Amino acid sequence: MRLVTFAEDGVEKIGVRVGEDVFDVTKASESFGGDMIGVIKGGSAAKEALKTAAANAQARPLSSVKLLPPIPRPGKILCIGRNYAAHAAEGGAAPPTYPEVFVRFPSSLIAHGDPLVLPKASDKFDFEGELVMVIAKTGRHVAESDALDMIYGWSLFNDGSVRDYQRKASQWTMGKNFDGTGAFGPDIVTADEVTPGGVGLQLQTRVSGETMQNANTRDLIFPIAKLIWHLTEVMTLEAGDIVVTGTPEGVGYARKPPRFMVPGDTVDIEVEQVGVLSNPVVAE
């Protein structure tokens, strides 16, 4: 099942997406809190209720719906740096031996179709296509053997990075949190519809039709189960947290000459079985 959050008359609603149609299941979601995190916490009971509601709802075209990030305000947005060896190498770094974790904040998020915003402060606005893991439930000290039970579903992310600000200090927070730079969506694909652990999925990033990144999730240095083990050694993961699992080689700053995003570009992130996240680029 594919789940979306959308806005109608200023109100957040929940939808089930089937192809290019969306079915409003907000009323059914109210039994589980009326938002995406509540639906995720509701587990299989919520999924069945939304599936039944969708079967009895009227379809509306996806193109007519104002999508929001599928989880507009995740409790945690945990991003994994240099999780593909070739990406580490193109930046002149050795593959990490421990996950490089940084955070984003909800204020940086935009939805599928919304513009990525090149900030006034920089012209070094880079793309990073990534697979997103959506956490299903509370977990701490989760063994690798149990880790896949922590996954509710999958989505897509463009970790728009303002490279000069990313490198102004040893911590990356500032360069990763400009408003309008973190594209997330278009939907959440539940785990039962994707290869377990997101293994073996082809990932592509296209900038104005030109393929820039083309890799496979089997090349993750820290596969999904290991990431969950590492993260829950330190912190409690909760339903609706998201983990942005890392970008492969081919980013703009490492190209000769560099290829940064500029106003007028359209950037598409595609991962097989998950879908396509598409955003235009505008100037602030």
C-alpha positions as CSV (number, residue, x, y, z in Angstrom):
1,M,0.0,0.0,0.0
2,R,1.1,3.6,-0.7
3,L,0.2,6.2,1.8
4,V,0.3,10.0,1.2
5,T,-0.3,13.1,3.3
6,F,-2.0,15.9,1.4
7,A,-3.5,19.3,2.2
8,E,-7.1,20.4,1.5
9,D,-8.4,23.8,2.6
10,G,-5.5,24.1,5.0
11,V,-6.2,20.7,6.7
12,E,-3.8,17.7,6.6
13,K,-5.4,14.6,5.3
14,I,-4.4,11.0,4.7
15,G,-4.7,9.2,1.4
16,V,-4.1,5.8,-0.2
17,R,-2.4,6.1,-3.6
18,V,-3.2,3.6,-6.3
19,G,-1.3,4.5,-9.5
20,E,-2.2,8.0,-10.4
21,D,-5.3,8.2,-8.2
22,V,-5.6,9.1,-4.5
23,F,-8.4,7.9,-2.2
24,D,-9.2,10.1,0.8
25,V,-9.1,7.9,4.0
26,T,-8.8,10.6,6.5
27,K,-12.0,9.6,8.3
28,A,-10.8,6.1,8.8
29,S,-7.4,7.4,10.0
30,E,-9.1,9.4,12.8
31,S,-9.4,6.2,14.8
32,F,-5.6,6.2,14.9
33,G,-5.0,9.8,15.6
34,G,-5.7,11.3,12.1
35,D,-2.1,11.7,11.0
36,M,0.6,9.6,9.4
37,I,2.4,8.9,12.6
38,G,-0.8,7.7,14.2
39,V,-1.4,5.4,11.2
40,I,2.1,4.0,11.5
41,K,1.6,3.3,15.2
42,G,-1.7,1.6,14.3
43,G,0.2,-1.1,12.5
44,S,-1.8,-3.8,10.7
45,A,-5.1,-2.7,12.1
46,A,-4.7,0.7,10.7
47,K,-3.6,-0.6,7.3
48,E,-6.6,-2.8,7.1
49,A,-8.9,0.0,8.0
50,L,-7.4,2.3,5.4
51,K,-7.5,-0.4,2.8
52,T,-11.2,-0.9,3.4
53,A,-11.9,2.9,3.4
54,A,-10.0,3.3,0.1
55,A,-12.1,0.6,-1.5
56,N,-15.2,2.6,-0.7
57,A,-13.8,6.1,-1.5
58,Q,-14.0,8.1,-4.7
59,A,-10.8,8.4,-6.7
60,R,-9.3,11.8,-7.3
61,P,-6.3,12.4,-9.7
62,L,-3.0,12.6,-8.0
63,S,-2.2,15.7,-10.1
64,S,-5.1,17.5,-8.4
65,V,-3.9,16.8,-4.9
66,K,-1.5,19.1,-2.9
67,L,1.0,16.6,-1.5
68,L,2.9,17.3,1.7
69,P,5.9,15.3,2.9
70,P,4.4,11.9,3.8
71,I,5.3,12.6,7.4
72,P,5.3,16.4,7.7
73,R,7.0,16.5,11.1
74,P,9.0,13.4,11.8
75,G,10.2,13.0,15.4
76,K,13.7,12.3,14.1
77,I,15.3,12.8,10.7
78,L,18.5,10.8,10.8
79,C,20.8,10.9,7.8
80,I,23.7,8.6,7.0
81,G,26.7,10.1,5.4
82,R,29.2,8.3,3.0
83,N,27.3,5.0,3.1
84,Y,28.5,4.0,-0.3
85,A,32.2,3.4,-0.7
86,A,32.4,5.0,-4.2
87,H,30.8,8.2,-2.8
88,A,33.3,8.4,0.0
89,A,36.1,7.9,-2.5
90,E,34.9,10.6,-4.9
91,G,35.1,13.0,-2.0
92,G,38.6,11.9,-1.1
93,A,37.5,10.0,2.1
94,A,38.1,6.4,3.2
95,P,34.9,4.3,3.7
96,P,33.7,4.9,7.2
97,T,34.1,2.1,9.8
98,Y,31.2,3.5,11.9
99,P,28.1,5.2,10.5
100,E,28.4,9.0,10.0
101,V,25.1,10.2,11.3
102,F,23.8,13.8,11.0
103,V,20.3,15.3,11.5
104,R,17.9,17.3,9.5
105,F,14.9,19.2,10.9
106,P,11.3,19.3,9.7
107,S,11.6,23.0,8.7
108,S,13.9,21.9,5.9
109,L,11.4,19.5,4.3
110,I,9.4,19.9,1.1
111,A,7.1,17.6,-0.7
112,H,7.1,15.9,-4.1
113,G,6.5,18.7,-6.7
114,D,7.5,21.5,-4.4
115,P,10.5,23.6,-5.4
116,L,14.0,23.0,-4.1
117,V,15.2,26.4,-3.1
118,L,18.7,27.6,-4.0
119,P,19.5,29.9,-1.1
120,K,20.7,33.5,-1.5
121,A,23.8,32.6,0.5
122,S,25.4,30.1,-2.0
123,D,25.6,28.8,-5.6
124,K,26.9,25.4,-4.5
125,F,23.5,23.6,-4.2
126,D,24.1,19.8,-4.6
127,F,21.8,16.9,-5.2
128,E,21.8,13.6,-3.2
129,G,19.3,10.9,-4.1
130,E,18.5,8.5,-1.2
131,L,16.3,5.7,-0.1
132,V,14.4,6.5,3.1
133,M,13.5,4.0,5.8
134,V,10.3,4.7,7.9
135,I,10.4,3.3,11.4
136,A,7.4,1.3,12.5
137,K,7.6,1.1,16.3
138,T,9.6,1.9,19.4
139,G,12.9,0.1,19.6
140,R,16.1,0.2,21.6
141,H,19.0,-2.3,21.5
142,V,17.5,-4.0,18.5
143,A,19.5,-7.0,17.2
144,E,20.3,-7.2,13.5
145,S,18.2,-10.4,13.4
146,D,15.2,-8.5,14.5
147,A,15.9,-5.2,12.8
148,L,13.7,-5.6,9.7
149,D,10.6,-5.8,12.0
150,M,11.4,-2.1,12.8
151,I,10.6,-1.0,9.2
152,Y,7.1,0.3,8.4
153,G,8.0,1.3,4.8
154,W,10.1,3.2,2.4
155,S,10.2,6.6,0.7
156,L,12.6,8.8,-1.2
157,F,14.7,11.8,-0.4
158,N,16.8,14.5,-2.1
159,D,19.3,15.6,0.5
160,G,19.9,19.0,-1.1
161,S,23.3,20.1,0.3
162,V,24.7,23.6,0.4
163,R,28.3,22.5,0.0
164,D,30.2,25.6,1.1
165,Y,28.1,25.9,4.3
166,Q,28.4,22.1,4.9
167,R,32.2,22.6,5.0
168,K,32.4,25.8,7.1
169,A,32.7,23.6,10.2
170,S,33.4,20.0,11.1
171,Q,29.7,19.4,11.7
172,W,27.4,19.4,8.6
173,T,24.2,20.7,10.2
174,M,24.2,24.2,8.7
175,G,24.8,23.0,5.1
176,K,22.0,20.4,5.4
177,N,19.2,22.4,6.9
178,F,18.5,25.4,4.7
179,D,14.8,25.9,4.3
180,G,13.4,24.1,1.2
181,T,16.3,21.8,0.6
182,G,15.1,18.4,1.8
183,A,12.7,16.8,-0.6
184,F,10.8,13.9,0.9
185,G,8.1,11.7,-0.7
186,P,6.0,11.3,-2.7
187,D,4.5,8.6,-0.5
188,I,5.3,5.8,1.9
189,V,5.4,2.3,0.3
190,T,4.7,-0.3,3.0
191,A,7.4,-2.8,3.7
192,D,5.4,-5.7,2.3
193,E,5.6,-4.3,-1.2
194,V,9.4,-3.9,-1.3
195,T,12.3,-6.4,-1.2
196,P,13.1,-7.1,2.5
197,G,15.6,-4.7,3.9
198,G,15.5,-2.6,0.6
199,V,18.3,-4.8,-0.7
200,G,19.2,-4.8,-4.4
201,L,17.2,-1.7,-5.5
202,Q,18.5,0.4,-8.3
203,L,18.7,4.1,-7.4
204,Q,19.0,6.9,-10.0
205,T,19.2,10.7,-9.8
206,R,18.5,12.7,-12.9
207,V,19.1,16.4,-13.2
208,S,17.1,17.9,-16.1
209,G,17.0,14.5,-17.7
210,E,20.7,13.7,-17.4
211,T,21.5,10.7,-15.2
212,M,24.0,11.7,-12.5
213,Q,23.7,8.9,-10.0
214,N,23.1,5.2,-10.8
215,A,23.8,2.7,-8.1
216,N,22.3,-0.2,-6.2
217,T,21.4,-0.4,-2.5
218,R,23.3,-3.7,-2.3
219,D,26.4,-1.5,-2.2
220,L,25.5,0.2,1.1
221,I,28.5,0.0,3.5
222,F,26.0,-0.3,6.4
223,P,23.0,-2.3,5.2
224,I,19.6,-1.5,6.8
225,A,19.6,-4.1,9.5
226,K,23.1,-3.0,10.7
227,L,22.1,0.6,10.6
228,I,19.2,-0.1,12.9
229,W,21.4,-2.0,15.3
230,H,23.9,0.9,15.4
231,L,21.3,3.5,15.9
232,T,19.4,1.7,18.6
233,E,22.6,1.0,20.5
234,V,22.5,4.8,21.1
235,M,18.9,6.0,21.0
236,T,15.3,4.9,21.0
237,L,13.8,4.8,17.6
238,E,10.1,5.6,17.5
239,A,7.2,5.2,15.0
240,G,7.4,7.8,12.3
241,D,11.1,8.5,12.6
242,I,12.9,8.4,9.3
243,V,16.4,7.3,8.4
244,V,17.8,8.7,5.1
245,T,20.2,5.9,4.3
246,G,22.9,7.5,2.2
247,T,23.7,8.7,-1.3
248,P,25.9,7.0,-4.0
249,E,28.6,8.4,-6.2
250,G,27.9,11.0,-8.8
251,V,27.1,14.0,-6.8
252,G,27.6,17.4,-8.3
253,Y,30.6,18.7,-6.3
254,A,32.8,15.8,-7.3
255,R,32.3,16.2,-11.0
256,K,34.8,18.0,-13.3
257,P,33.6,20.6,-13.7
258,P,31.2,20.6,-10.8
259,R,27.5,20.3,-11.6
260,F,25.3,22.0,-9.0
261,M,21.6,22.5,-9.1
262,V,20.5,25.8,-10.7
263,P,17.1,27.5,-11.1
264,G,15.2,25.9,-14.0
265,D,16.5,22.4,-13.3
266,T,14.2,19.5,-12.4
267,V,15.6,16.8,-10.3
268,D,14.2,13.2,-10.2
269,I,15.1,10.6,-7.7
270,E,14.0,7.1,-8.7
271,V,14.3,3.8,-6.7
272,E,12.8,0.7,-8.2
273,Q,9.8,-0.6,-6.3
274,V,9.5,2.7,-4.4
275,G,8.9,5.3,-7.1
276,V,10.0,8.7,-8.3
277,L,10.4,11.9,-6.3
278,S,10.5,15.0,-8.6
279,N,11.2,18.6,-7.8
280,P,12.0,21.8,-9.7
281,V,14.7,24.2,-8.6
282,V,14.1,27.9,-7.9
283,A,16.1,30.7,-6.5
284,E,15.3,32.1,-3.1
